[in-house]
Amino acid sequence: MKTLRLSIAAFFFLAASSMAIAQSTSFDIELGYQDVTVDGNEDMFRTQINQESGFVLRNFSINFIDPTGESGFADRLRIDASGFGGNPAGRLRLDMGRADTYRLRLFYQEFNSFSALPAYANPLLDDGVVPGQHTWDRTRNVLDIQLEFPIWKTITPIIGYRWNQYEGPGQTTYSVGNDEFRIASDLEQTESEFYLGLNFATKAVYGTFIQGWRDFEGTNHQNLAPGEGVGNNPGTTIGQEVELDSFDRTTRTSAETPVTTFHITARASEKIRLRGSYVRADYEGDTSMDEMLSGS
């Protein structure tokens, strides 16, 4: 792998007017370009490293502070990001707010996972067929947004949303008729949660109460991989060649899960603290599967 990097860094203060004299903003960015060349097994390289040629955002950071509280939308803002582009994992974090009005937190992450281990579940390895038959190339995206309103002295309302998606193609094997066949799959799973709650804090007691409503939807569609109808095992069974002409399976899963979370801490004295937690999740779901296959 060959990598060429270009870095740009800047730091400056804003003092354009009397309202911005006390404001400060720092800005830092590092961009890179990498050229990836693989000699050997590309599947093994992607399984272990999984980097690609192209531009890479190695680091991005903005930090804005206005202690005077005279700015319009926020008196503090922090953005950090890294890993987007040719890397398999990228993340973004935002934290902003204004005095005692609101505080917004946002987190986003994407991650690509690839696996094609040559020696795993591969009966054709001795015949020179290198890629494994149990593989996947899938991406996970995670989003978490939380908004707080510190409008009261002891109680802070909270509203939030979480989203988690996992999808992509893969391959596995299926055994039927004393033979094993390679199956291609396409997976898509999405989990989302909307929640409400509050933080409370006094001199003696503080804690958090959150009520969430979580939904899950998942679909996994599998069919016979192209050219794989002859199976992995040569020969016959009771004089009959085993072949698979078609295979189609779809698995669907849906679920709803109300989640209640409660944490509390009480100061009994300067040296003694009492802590309690309560978590309850009521899962209710349904799974269905349709499968059709034909062959000899």
GIPE-V963241 format. One record per backbone hydrogen bond with DSSP energy under -1.0 kcal/mol. NH is the residue of the N-H (numbers start at 1). CO is the residue of the C=O. If there is no record, write none. Layout:
nh = {NH/NH}
co = {CO/CO}
//
This chain:
nh = {2/4/24/26/28/30/32/33/34/35/45/46/47/48/49/50/52/54/56/57/58/58/59/60/61/62/63/64/65/66/69/75/76/77/78/79/80/81/82/83/86/90/91/92/93/94/95/96/97/98/101/103/104/105/106/107/108/109/110/111/112/113/115/120/125/128/129/135/136/137/138/139/140/141/142/143/144/145/146/147/148/149/151/156/158/159/160/161/162/163/164/165/166/167/168/170/171/172/174/176/179/181/183/184/185/186/187/188/189/190/191/192/193/194/195/196/197/198/199/200/201/202/206/207/208/209/210/211/212/213/214/215/216/217/218/219/220/221/222/223/224/225/228/232/237/240/244/245/246/248/249/250/251/252/253/254/255/256/257/259/260/261/262/263/264/265/266/267/268/269/274/276/278/280/282/284/286/288/290/292/294/296}
co = {35/33/65/63/61/59/56/4/54/2/41/42/43/44/45/45/86/34/32/84/30/56/30/81/28/79/26/77/24/75/66/97/97/64/95/62/93/60/91/57/55/110/82/108/80/106/78/104/76/102/98/148/96/146/94/144/92/142/90/140/88/138/136/117/122/125/124/171/115/169/113/167/111/165/109/163/107/161/105/159/103/157/149/199/197/147/195/145/193/143/191/141/189/139/187/185/135/183/181/179/176/174/172/223/170/221/168/219/166/217/164/215/162/213/160/211/158/209/156/207/154/205/265/200/263/198/261/196/259/194/257/192/255/190/253/188/251/186/249/184/247/182/225/180/240/237/229/294/294/292/222/290/220/288/218/286/216/284/214/212/280/210/278/208/276/206/274/204/272/272/266/264/262/260/258/256/254/252/250/248/246/243}
//
